[in-house]
Amino acid sequence: MEDTLKKCEYAPAKGETKTCATSLESMVDFVSDAFKVSPQDIRFVTTTHPTMSTSSLQNYRVLEAPKEIKAVRKVACHPMPYPHAVFFCHYDEDSSETRVFKVSMVGENTKDKVDAAAVCHLDSASAALLNLTDKQGKSPMCHFFSAGDLVWVQ
């Protein structure tokens, strides 16, 4: 709980806009304001588990080429540990070098299928600002979203 409060209170990185939404309604309001559209004109991508026999940690194999989700604007929202709903939502003002993908994978041990949402920063210098990598601008950097995380796209 303490970590959630700290994350919600720290200042955004340069070029980043963020909020901690305390309801689904406030999350949708934040996203629709970011996109400058009405709530019915936004959609999201998330990680799903069409088959899931276990939650064991394992390696996954990509089944086919990732499918890019075309989007001009993107907002990422992550559920945070707290006694009630809190979503940490953020976006970069310039997301032209960020891509969203849906990636179909299968677990090597259990053969469980996962359709994962992935966000790739083609200019990893911006990802370094978010403390996602220490290799500023050297190569693209992608991260996969857990089930429950949302990537809102327009």
Secondary structure, 3 states (H helix, E strand, C coil): CHHHHHHHHCCCCCCEEEEEECCHHHHHHHHHHHHCCCHHHCEEEECECCCCCCCCCCCEEECCCCEEECCCCEEEEEECCCCCCCEEEEEECCCCCEEEEEEEEEECCCCCEEEEEEEEECCHHHHHHCCCCCCCCCCCEEEECCCCCEEEEC
